[in-house]
Amino acid sequence: MPFVQPKPANLLQCPNCGNDTDFFEVNEEIVTTTRYVQNSDGSFTPVDHTSETRGEARLFCGNCEEDLTFFHPRFSEMIF
């Protein structure tokens, strides 16, 4: 009998289409800061980049685009 890997109980799944692999996040009011150094030829090279979200972050199904924002806290906890 072949072994079937069980799915974790906390796996996010779209209630509309059943997707449990593809998601996208939309963030509003993002402040992006990029620091540059100027090179001797006058060009610039980025040396540091930071982003800060000040608005709402929303989560969507990557398959059917269902709004899954109610899952966002769990989603945020599981980003490694």
N, C-alpha and C positions, 0 to 999 in steps of 0.2 A: 504494500500500500504506500503510495507516494506521500511524502510529508508536505502539507500545505501550510505555509507561513501565515499565522493569524494576523489580522489587521489590529493595530493598537486601538483601544477603546476611545482614545481621545483624538483620533484622526478627524480632521475637518472634512466635511463632505457637503457639497451644495445640495440643499433640499429640493431644488428645482430640477436638476439634471443628473445628480449623482456623482459629478466630478469630484475627485479627491486628490488631484495632482497639480492642476494649473490655476493660479490665482494672480491677481494684480492689485496693487495698492495705489490709490490716488491721494496725494497730499496737497492741501491747500495752504497758501501763505507761507511759502518756503523762502528763507533767507539763505543765499549761497554766498560764501566768502572764499575767494581764491587769492592766494598770495603768490606773487611773481618776483623773480629776480631778472634784472636786465643784463643781457650778455654784452660782451665787448663789441659785437657787431650790430648792436641796437635791437636785436630780437629779444623776446621774453620767454622764460621757462617757468611753468607753474611748479611751486615747491610745496604747497600745502592747500588743501581743499576741505572745507567744512560746510555742512548744511544743517539748518535748524528749521524744524517744522513748527509754525506758530498757530496754524489753523487745524481744522479737522482732518483726520486720516480715515480714509474709507477703504474697504476691502471688497473686491468683486471676484466672481467666478471667472476664470479665464476661458471657460467653454461657452457659457450662455450669457455672461455678463450680469448675472443676478447680483443684486446688492447684498453682500454678506457682512456688512459693517458690524452687526451684532457679534460676529466671530473675531473681530479685530483684536480685542484684548488677548485672546488665546493665541492668535496668530503672532502677535508681538512677543509673547513669552517664548515662542518656539523658534525665533530667528537666532541662529548660532553663527 
